[in-house]
């Protein structure tokens, strides 16, 4: 029985990563993952956070995908519980990333709160990102919409912030009375 809508909390993510690490180690390989999104937040910043999948970039790609599929089959999870669909939205290297999981078969780094905040700001999905933007802004010590936009723009050097993003961030930090 597959549970494609199961939410993965910090404990479940750790368990899946342990299993992935064992799969990789059994092949004499070591996976390197860089997590972003909800999984990164759950592992490093917000223990109450849960997510449906793990958005990451990883190597060795084919071996990690094969190992993740085997884990999914055993656990009854969606085969894409670990995926690299986010690769086109990354901002380049995150020099402040943190290692949050390390086993012989796998090392997992998560994006810094600044990097995650910049990604959330530029995605600007009102129904999905507003709470995360507020949470990550607090995590980064930012208290104004202008500070959030300035920080996000620093990650997207040369890319203008769309007007809808300005409006959303300003509304989050300066709600109408």
trRosetta pair geometry for C-beta under 8 A, 3 or more apart (Angstrom, degrees):
i j d omega theta_ij theta_ji phi_ij phi_ji
1 76 5.5 17 82 -150 56 140
2 76 5.1 -163 -104 -179 41 77
2 77 6.9 96 -149 -143 83 4
2 78 6.7 90 -176 -69 119 53
3 6 4.0 57 127 -38 115 114
3 76 5.7 58 6 123 86 106
3 77 6.7 -37 61 -101 78 53
4 52 8.0 29 161 -169 60 113
4 77 7.6 111 -97 -168 46 49
4 78 4.4 77 -124 -63 81 109
5 52 6.9 -49 -147 -125 40 116
6 12 8.0 -152 145 -170 113 160
6 52 7.4 126 77 -134 47 68
6 77 6.9 -88 47 -113 129 85
7 12 8.0 130 116 41 54 155
7 50 3.9 49 164 147 115 132
7 51 6.8 127 -156 55 75 15
7 52 6.3 -56 -106 -80 56 59
8 12 4.3 -134 -150 98 73 125
8 13 5.2 99 153 -62 114 80
8 16 7.0 -22 -145 -7 136 141
8 39 7.3 3 93 -102 124 90
8 42 7.4 140 111 94 81 174
8 50 6.0 158 72 -163 36 82
8 51 5.6 -33 59 67 93 69
8 52 7.0 123 9 -126 93 12
8 53 7.6 102 15 -75 131 17
8 54 7.5 -52 79 -50 156 87
8 81 7.5 102 -44 -163 147 110
9 12 5.2 92 47 15 62 103
9 13 7.0 -120 103 -7 29 93
9 42 6.3 -163 -162 -159 44 131
9 49 7.4 145 -136 91 68 45
9 50 4.5 -45 -81 -97 69 97
10 13 5.8 -57 -147 36 28 111
10 14 6.4 28 156 -19 64 106
10 42 4.9 -162 -73 162 73 93
10 43 6.1 143 -128 -94 87 45
10 47 5.5 -42 -17 -143 150 68
10 49 7.5 81 -49 64 90 78
11 14 5.8 -54 -150 35 30 111
11 15 6.4 31 152 -20 63 107
12 15 5.6 -54 -149 36 33 114
12 16 6.4 32 154 -17 66 105
12 50 8.0 45 38 -135 127 97
13 16 5.8 -55 -149 38 32 110
13 17 6.2 30 154 -17 66 108
13 39 5.9 150 -125 -147 141 93
13 42 6.0 127 -7 104 150 130
13 43 6.0 -105 106 -71 147 99
13 51 7.8 47 -73 45 124 105
13 54 6.8 124 -134 -81 104 118
14 17 5.7 -57 -145 39 30 110
14 18 6.3 37 153 -24 65 103
14 43 7.7 137 -63 -116 82 95
14 101 6.9 -170 -122 -107 75 127
15 18 5.6 -49 -150 31 30 115
15 19 6.6 27 153 -15 62 105
16 19 5.7 -56 -151 38 33 110
16 20 6.2 35 151 -20 67 106
16 54 7.6 -168 103 -26 142 138
16 71 6.2 97 -154 164 81 142
16 75 7.3 -20 -103 -51 94 168
16 77 8.0 30 -112 -27 128 166
16 81 7.0 -117 -152 133 151 135
16 82 7.7 175 151 -51 128 113
17 20 5.4 -49 -143 37 35 114
17 21 6.2 41 154 -24 65 103
17 101 5.3 -13 145 169 154 160
17 103 7.7 151 141 4 91 126
17 106 6.2 -160 -178 114 86 149
17 108 6.0 -47 -143 -33 140 148
18 21 5.7 -54 -150 33 28 114
18 22 6.6 29 152 -18 63 104
18 103 6.8 116 -123 -49 58 159
19 22 5.7 -51 -150 34 33 112
19 23 6.5 38 150 -20 64 103
19 71 4.9 121 118 -122 123 115
19 74 7.6 -147 -172 71 145 139
19 75 7.7 139 78 -47 172 124
20 23 5.6 -53 -152 34 33 115
20 24 6.4 28 153 -15 67 106
20 31 6.5 -46 147 30 109 157
20 64 7.4 31 -170 -150 118 78
20 67 5.6 98 -148 131 72 119
20 68 6.2 9 -112 -85 113 69
20 71 5.7 -40 -73 -47 73 153
20 82 7.2 71 -95 -37 147 162
20 105 7.4 -167 122 115 60 115
20 106 5.7 71 107 -72 97 157
21 24 5.8 -57 -147 39 31 108
21 25 6.0 30 156 -19 67 110
21 31 7.2 -120 -99 36 57 111
21 103 3.8 45 -173 76 155 137
21 104 6.9 111 173 60 107 59
21 105 3.9 135 -175 71 62 101
21 106 3.6 -107 -96 16 86 115
22 25 5.7 -53 -139 39 29 111
22 26 6.2 37 157 -26 62 106
22 103 7.8 -42 -51 137 58 148
22 105 6.2 178 -60 32 14 153
23 26 5.8 -57 -154 31 25 115
23 27 7.1 11 153 -7 59 107
23 67 3.7 139 121 -151 136 109
23 70 5.9 151 -124 71 139 130
23 71 6.5 -98 -32 -51 146 99
23 105 7.0 152 62 156 48 152
24 27 6.0 -67 -159 41 34 104
24 29 4.7 -94 -172 86 83 92
24 30 6.2 101 144 -111 127 22
24 31 4.7 -116 -92 -19 161 98
24 63 6.8 90 -120 141 87 113
24 64 7.2 3 -87 -97 119 66
24 67 5.5 -18 -60 -91 74 168
24 105 3.6 144 79 178 96 108
24 106 5.6 116 40 -57 145 89
25 28 7.5 41 -175 -77 36 21
25 29 7.4 -116 -76 59 22 54
25 30 7.5 43 -84 -88 65 64
25 103 7.2 -81 -47 131 131 104
25 104 4.9 67 -109 98 126 104
25 105 3.1 -98 -42 -61 84 118
25 106 7.8 -83 -39 -15 91 78
26 105 7.4 7 1 -97 60 148
27 63 6.5 -162 100 -158 157 122
27 67 7.5 -115 0 -76 135 116
29 60 6.4 -81 -162 26 133 120
29 63 5.4 -75 146 152 174 156
29 105 6.8 55 86 -148 62 85
30 104 7.1 -103 -101 156 101 50
30 105 5.8 -151 -111 -152 57 33
30 106 6.6 -173 -163 -70 64 29
30 107 6.9 27 170 -3 107 92
31 58 5.9 0 -173 -174 99 120
31 59 7.3 165 -151 86 56 40
31 60 7.3 -100 -106 29 64 61
31 63 7.3 -150 -83 102 91 103
31 64 4.8 105 -123 -97 121 107
31 67 7.3 -117 -56 53 136 150
31 105 6.5 32 12 150 88 72
31 106 4.4 -3 58 -112 100 83
31 107 7.4 -170 93 31 60 55
32 58 6.3 167 85 -150 52 68
32 59 5.3 -1 52 56 100 85
32 106 7.8 178 -74 -153 30 54
32 107 5.4 -4 -114 63 69 97
32 109 7.8 9 -176 4 82 103
33 54 7.9 0 -176 151 143 128
33 56 4.7 -7 -167 -179 100 147
33 57 7.5 154 -152 79 55 40
33 58 4.4 -16 -101 -97 71 109
33 64 7.4 142 -75 -143 98 148
33 82 7.9 -69 -120 -159 139 123
33 106 6.9 8 0 -168 109 100
33 107 7.3 -176 29 92 70 51
33 108 4.6 -11 67 -115 109 75
33 109 7.0 -179 94 31 58 64
34 56 5.9 150 73 -159 47 84
34 57 5.1 -6 54 55 104 86
34 58 7.1 -171 19 -73 65 60
34 94 7.5 150 -166 33 126 116
34 97 6.6 -48 -138 -139 102 155
34 109 5.1 -17 -110 73 69 100
34 110 7.6 146 -164 -103 54 21
34 111 7.2 75 172 -58 91 77
35 39 4.9 -96 -170 101 129 112
35 40 4.4 170 119 -71 96 87
35 43 6.8 66 85 24 152 142
35 54 6.1 -59 -123 -170 112 96
35 55 6.9 104 -156 77 67 58
35 56 4.7 -40 -94 -92 58 103
35 108 6.1 21 -13 -174 116 103
35 109 7.1 179 21 89 75 45
35 110 4.8 -31 69 -106 99 73
35 111 7.0 -118 95 -6 55 81
36 39 7.7 60 75 56 26 91
36 40 5.2 -24 -135 -13 20 141
36 55 5.4 -59 69 101 81 106
36 56 6.9 158 15 -94 71 48
36 86 5.7 -157 60 142 124 158
36 90 7.2 -167 -32 -100 155 88
36 110 7.5 141 -84 -158 37 67
36 111 4.7 42 -105 -14 79 135
36 115 7.4 -100 -118 126 106 109
36 116 6.4 173 -155 -102 81 82
36 119 6.2 51 -177 13 131 176
37 40 6.0 110 54 16 42 100
37 41 7.2 -82 134 -2 35 99
37 51 6.7 102 130 -129 103 149
37 54 8.0 159 71 -156 117 37
37 55 4.1 61 15 41 141 129
37 86 6.5 -134 -30 -86 124 154
37 116 7.6 -177 -60 -134 19 101
37 119 7.7 -91 -69 117 63 144
38 41 5.5 -56 -146 39 35 112
38 42 6.1 35 157 -21 69 106
38 49 6.0 -165 -165 167 80 115
38 50 7.2 2 169 115 124 26
38 51 3.1 144 110 -88 128 123
38 52 7.7 60 67 19 151 60
38 55 7.6 89 32 12 75 108
39 42 5.7 -53 -145 36 30 111
39 43 6.3 22 159 -13 65 109
39 51 5.1 -96 -58 48 65 153
39 53 7.4 -69 -45 115 121 41
39 54 4.2 62 -72 -121 165 74
39 55 6.4 174 19 29 116 66
39 56 7.3 -54 72 -50 144 100
39 110 7.8 -147 113 -114 78 109
40 43 6.1 -60 -144 41 28 105
40 44 6.0 -21 174 21 65 117
40 45 7.5 30 133 8 71 109
40 110 3.9 144 -143 -155 91 106
40 111 5.1 14 -166 32 162 87
40 116 6.1 -161 99 -88 133 129
41 44 7.0 -83 -133 54 18 81
41 45 5.0 -60 -150 56 60 111
41 46 5.0 -4 163 31 93 109
41 49 4.7 -102 115 160 104 175
41 51 7.8 122 52 -49 99 122
41 116 6.7 133 -68 -163 91 158
41 132 6.9 -90 -84 -133 159 107
41 135 7.7 61 -150 110 130 139
41 136 7.8 -84 -107 -74 114 102
42 45 7.9 -7 -21 50 10 70
42 46 6.4 -53 -96 75 38 78
42 47 7.3 74 -162 -127 59 27
42 49 4.0 -133 -85 91 74 103
42 50 6.3 80 -100 -91 135 28
42 51 6.0 -123 -20 -6 135 105
43 100 4.8 101 149 133 120 157
43 101 7.1 -68 -158 -31 137 111
43 108 7.5 -86 -174 126 167 131
43 110 5.6 -175 79 -63 121 146
44 98 5.9 124 -128 69 140 133
44 100 5.3 -106 -76 -85 95 145
44 110 4.5 -157 -22 76 140 155
45 49 7.5 34 79 -1 80 144
45 113 6.1 116 -99 -87 145 104
45 116 7.9 -128 0 42 155 162
45 135 7.6 116 137 146 124 113
45 136 7.6 28 157 -100 162 74
45 139 5.8 -3 -155 -117 128 152
46 49 4.0 78 96 -25 109 115
46 135 6.4 1 -72 177 140 144
51 54 7.1 108 100 -77 133 50
52 78 7.9 26 163 24 95 140
53 78 7.0 -59 -88 73 110 127
53 80 6.2 -12 -131 123 142 81
53 81 5.2 -155 -127 -152 79 40
53 82 7.0 -172 -174 -71 87 25
53 83 6.1 1 163 16 134 106
54 81 6.4 40 14 147 90 67
54 82 4.7 -12 65 -108 113 69
54 83 7.3 143 78 22 62 60
55 83 6.6 -26 -109 73 54 80
55 84 7.8 106 -163 -121 57 26
55 85 6.6 -74 -129 60 93 84
55 86 4.1 74 179 -24 114 137
56 82 6.5 -24 33 -164 120 86
56 83 7.5 131 38 74 72 34
56 84 6.3 -59 87 -95 57 68
56 86 7.2 71 -11 43 13 122
57 84 5.4 75 -108 -137 54 106
57 86 7.3 -110 -46 78 81 92
57 87 5.2 100 -91 -98 107 94
57 90 6.7 -23 -27 -51 134 152
58 61 6.4 132 91 -99 76 58
58 64 4.8 -98 121 101 132 177
58 82 7.7 5 0 164 151 116
58 84 6.5 -128 22 -78 83 114
59 64 7.3 163 158 -17 7 132
60 63 4.4 45 87 27 108 115
60 64 6.3 165 78 -17 51 91
61 64 6.0 -64 -145 36 22 107
61 65 6.3 19 161 -16 63 108
61 84 7.2 -37 -133 -19 105 155
62 65 5.9 -56 -148 38 29 111
62 66 6.3 28 155 -18 64 107
63 66 5.7 -54 -147 37 31 111
63 67 6.3 29 155 -16 65 107
64 67 5.8 -56 -145 40 31 109
64 68 6.1 32 155 -21 66 109
64 82 7.2 -105 155 124 101 135
65 68 5.7 -56 -143 38 29 112
65 69 6.4 33 155 -22 63 104
65 82 7.8 -156 -107 94 51 102
66 69 5.8 -52 -151 31 30 112
66 70 6.8 30 151 -18 62 103
67 70 5.7 -54 -154 34 35 112
67 71 6.5 35 149 -18 66 104
68 71 5.6 -51 -149 37 35 113
68 72 6.3 40 150 -23 66 105
68 79 7.5 101 121 -175 92 61
68 81 6.7 -159 -179 63 107 89
68 82 4.2 -115 -133 50 145 122
69 72 5.4 -51 -147 35 33 115
69 73 6.5 37 153 -23 65 101
69 79 5.2 15 -120 -149 81 101
70 73 5.7 -49 -149 31 32 113
70 74 6.7 28 154 -14 63 105
71 74 6.0 -60 -153 39 32 108
71 75 6.0 8 159 -1 68 118
71 77 7.3 -9 120 40 81 128
71 81 7.6 -102 99 60 109 134
72 75 6.1 -70 -137 51 25 98
72 76 7.7 -111 174 67 56 7
72 77 4.3 -102 -137 72 75 92
72 78 6.6 -74 -148 90 127 28
72 79 4.7 147 107 -106 165 47
72 81 5.6 171 -94 8 106 118
73 76 7.9 27 -177 -66 23 35
73 79 7.8 28 -52 -95 73 88
77 81 4.5 4 148 -51 133 140
78 81 5.4 136 70 -55 80 76
80 83 4.5 16 -171 -61 91 127
80 85 7.9 37 -173 -25 125 122
83 86 7.8 114 105 -4 84 82
84 87 4.9 25 163 -35 94 115
85 88 7.9 -44 170 19 48 96
86 89 5.2 -70 -169 46 68 109
86 90 6.6 86 136 -51 87 85
87 90 6.1 -33 -155 -5 38 115
89 119 6.5 83 143 -145 109 104
89 122 8.0 171 -167 95 98 121
89 123 7.3 31 -163 -77 141 102
90 119 7.8 -26 -116 -98 41 121
91 94 7.4 75 67 -68 101 87
91 115 6.4 -160 45 -150 130 88
91 118 6.0 20 -59 109 162 132
91 119 6.6 -125 -26 -72 115 85
91 155 4.7 -4 -178 167 153 108
91 156 6.5 -87 -132 -73 112 69
92 155 7.8 -170 39 -170 102 79
94 97 4.4 95 98 -51 108 95
94 111 5.1 -161 -83 -134 176 75
94 112 5.5 -172 178 7 118 96
94 115 4.3 -12 -116 -79 126 158
96 112 3.6 30 99 -68 109 149
96 114 6.6 51 59 38 147 117
96 115 7.0 -177 62 -23 101 112
97 109 4.5 50 151 164 124 120
97 110 6.4 172 -160 80 85 34
97 111 5.9 -51 -108 -111 88 32
97 112 5.9 -105 -80 -35 38 80
97 115 7.4 -12 -77 13 77 156
98 109 6.4 160 81 -156 32 75
98 110 5.5 -17 61 55 87 86
98 112 6.9 110 -17 -87 91 65
99 102 6.0 20 169 -49 120 114
99 107 6.3 -38 -140 -176 112 101
99 108 7.1 119 -154 81 63 48
99 109 5.2 -46 -90 -95 56 78
100 108 5.8 -54 63 99 83 98
100 109 7.0 123 8 -128 80 28
100 110 5.2 20 -6 -5 132 113
101 106 6.9 -15 124 117 107 103
101 107 7.0 161 94 -156 67 37
101 108 3.8 17 55 41 108 116
102 106 7.5 -160 -138 100 35 59
102 107 4.8 12 -114 -115 82 81
102 108 7.3 -144 -65 26 53 67
103 106 5.2 22 54 50 97 82
103 107 7.7 -164 35 -71 52 51
111 115 4.1 -121 -177 90 108 126
111 116 4.9 136 102 -54 122 84
111 119 7.4 13 149 -4 168 137
112 115 4.6 96 54 6 80 103
112 116 7.0 -149 91 -3 42 87
113 116 5.6 -55 -144 41 34 111
113 117 6.0 39 156 -24 67 106
113 136 5.2 177 -171 -153 92 87
113 139 4.2 -133 -149 117 155 126
113 140 5.1 -163 116 -62 117 86
114 117 5.7 -53 -146 35 28 112
114 118 6.5 29 154 -19 63 103
114 140 5.5 108 -81 -112 73 127
114 151 6.1 -114 -149 175 96 120
114 155 7.3 165 145 -58 92 126
115 118 5.8 -53 -151 33 30 110
115 119 6.6 29 151 -17 63 105
115 155 6.6 141 -119 -118 57 145
116 119 5.7 -56 -151 37 33 111
116 120 6.2 30 154 -17 68 107
116 132 7.6 -104 151 169 108 114
116 136 5.5 -142 99 -122 105 144
117 120 5.7 -56 -145 39 31 109
117 121 6.1 34 156 -22 66 106
117 133 6.7 96 -145 -134 79 60
117 136 3.9 -175 -82 131 94 131
117 137 6.3 120 -132 -67 134 58
117 139 7.7 -166 -56 63 120 108
117 140 5.9 -45 -22 -24 157 144
117 142 7.8 117 -171 26 162 141
117 148 6.9 -118 169 -150 123 89
117 151 6.6 9 103 111 130 127
117 152 6.5 -114 125 -80 87 90
118 121 5.8 -52 -145 34 29 112
118 122 6.4 18 160 -10 63 108
118 151 6.8 -122 -74 127 92 82
118 152 4.3 154 -122 -131 70 67
118 154 7.7 -102 -97 63 133 73
118 155 3.7 19 -152 40 165 153
118 156 6.7 174 -176 -25 116 94
119 122 6.3 -64 -149 42 27 102
119 123 6.3 25 155 -19 65 109
120 123 5.7 -55 -144 37 31 110
120 124 7.8 103 153 -61 53 42
120 129 4.6 164 -168 -158 92 114
120 132 5.0 -141 -130 108 151 117
120 133 5.1 -166 126 -76 126 78
120 136 6.3 141 29 25 146 150
121 124 6.4 15 176 -63 36 86
121 129 7.8 178 -71 157 25 136
121 133 6.2 104 -78 -119 69 116
121 148 6.4 171 -95 156 135 101
121 149 7.1 170 -167 -102 144 53
121 152 4.0 -69 71 -108 155 153
121 161 7.7 -40 146 -134 112 116
121 165 6.1 74 167 -166 78 119
121 169 6.4 22 -138 -77 101 126
122 152 6.4 171 -42 -178 86 121
122 156 6.3 125 -79 -57 139 148
122 161 7.6 -115 -101 -125 77 77
122 165 6.6 -14 -114 -109 38 149
123 128 7.9 -60 128 85 126 113
123 129 5.5 161 89 -71 108 153
124 129 6.2 -122 -122 68 17 147
124 162 7.4 -131 28 64 155 115
124 164 6.1 136 130 115 148 97
124 165 4.5 -121 -67 -103 151 79
124 168 5.1 146 -155 40 107 158
124 169 7.8 -74 -111 -40 109 86
125 128 4.2 4 104 44 121 104
125 129 4.7 109 54 -6 74 108
126 129 7.1 -45 -79 47 12 86
126 130 5.8 29 -161 -45 51 114
126 168 6.0 -136 -88 -125 89 122
127 130 7.7 18 -77 0 5 108
128 132 7.7 -2 142 6 63 123
129 132 5.2 -69 -155 49 54 112
129 133 5.6 58 149 -31 85 102
130 133 5.8 -55 -149 30 28 111
130 134 6.7 22 156 -13 63 105
130 168 7.2 -122 -94 -179 91 107
130 172 5.9 -170 -152 -100 90 119
131 134 5.9 -56 -152 38 33 109
131 135 6.2 33 152 -19 67 109
132 135 5.5 -54 -142 40 32 112
132 136 5.9 25 162 -13 68 110
133 136 6.1 -58 -140 43 25 104
133 137 6.1 31 157 -25 62 108
133 148 7.0 61 -179 -163 102 146
133 169 7.0 -125 171 -109 148 80
133 172 6.0 -24 98 -166 128 172
134 137 5.8 -52 -145 33 27 114
134 138 6.7 27 156 -16 61 104
134 172 6.0 -144 -68 -180 96 120
135 138 6.0 -61 -160 35 29 109
135 139 6.4 30 147 -20 65 109
136 139 5.1 -49 -145 36 39 118
136 140 6.2 31 155 -12 68 107
137 140 5.8 -62 -148 44 29 105
137 142 4.3 -88 -164 74 82 103
137 143 7.3 138 152 -78 110 26
137 147 7.8 108 -154 94 106 104
137 148 5.2 -38 -108 -92 119 116
137 173 7.8 -126 167 -83 171 113
138 141 7.5 40 -176 -73 31 26
138 142 7.6 -92 -61 53 22 64
140 151 6.7 94 154 -169 154 171
142 147 4.3 -173 -152 116 101 120
142 148 5.2 128 139 -71 145 71
142 151 6.3 -95 -80 -8 149 145
143 147 6.6 47 46 36 51 147
143 173 7.7 123 155 -146 44 118
144 147 4.6 97 59 4 85 101
144 148 7.0 -149 96 -4 47 85
144 173 5.7 106 -160 169 38 148
145 148 5.6 -55 -149 37 35 112
145 149 6.2 31 155 -16 69 107
145 169 4.5 131 -151 138 100 92
145 170 4.6 98 175 -96 170 48
145 172 6.7 134 -94 65 103 86
145 173 3.7 -164 -49 43 88 138
145 174 6.2 -68 -12 -7 132 99
146 149 5.8 -56 -145 40 30 108
146 150 6.1 33 156 -21 65 107
147 150 5.7 -52 -144 36 29 112
147 151 6.4 28 157 -17 63 107
148 151 6.0 -58 -150 37 28 109
148 152 6.3 25 154 -17 65 109
148 169 5.5 -160 91 -160 129 127
148 173 6.9 -175 6 -45 132 142
149 152 5.7 -55 -143 39 31 110
149 153 6.1 33 157 -21 66 107
149 161 6.0 -9 -157 -84 103 175
149 165 7.6 130 -115 130 100 104
149 166 6.7 39 -109 -109 144 71
149 169 5.6 143 -61 103 97 162
150 153 5.8 -55 -147 36 28 112
150 154 6.7 35 152 -28 61 101
151 154 5.7 -50 -157 22 33 115
151 155 7.5 26 150 -13 61 100
152 155 6.0 -59 -164 33 39 108
152 156 6.6 3 151 10 71 112
152 161 6.9 82 100 -99 118 124
153 156 5.8 -74 -141 57 37 92
153 157 7.6 85 158 -86 65 41
153 159 7.8 -159 -141 71 67 75
153 161 5.9 -72 -82 -44 99 115
154 157 6.9 8 -166 -67 34 82
156 159 4.0 -72 162 54 106 118
156 161 7.5 120 75 -74 140 75
161 165 5.0 -112 177 79 94 131
161 166 5.9 110 120 -54 116 88
162 165 4.8 97 64 0 79 103
162 166 7.5 -143 100 -4 45 84
163 166 5.5 -50 -151 33 41 114
163 167 6.3 39 154 -18 70 104
164 167 5.7 -53 -149 38 34 113
164 168 6.3 34 154 -20 66 106
165 168 5.8 -53 -145 37 31 110
165 169 6.2 24 159 -13 66 109
166 169 6.2 -63 -146 41 25 104
166 170 6.0 22 159 -16 64 113
167 170 5.9 -59 -143 40 26 109
167 171 6.2 26 158 -19 63 109
168 171 5.8 -60 -150 37 27 110
168 172 6.4 29 153 -22 64 106
169 172 5.6 -52 -149 32 33 114
169 173 6.4 6 162 1 66 110
170 173 6.4 -71 -144 49 28 93
170 174 5.5 -32 176 39 70 111
171 174 6.9 -74 -114 66 19 68
171 175 6.2 53 180 -101 62 60
171 176 7.6 -27 -137 -16 83 85
172 175 7.3 -3 -147 -61 13 86
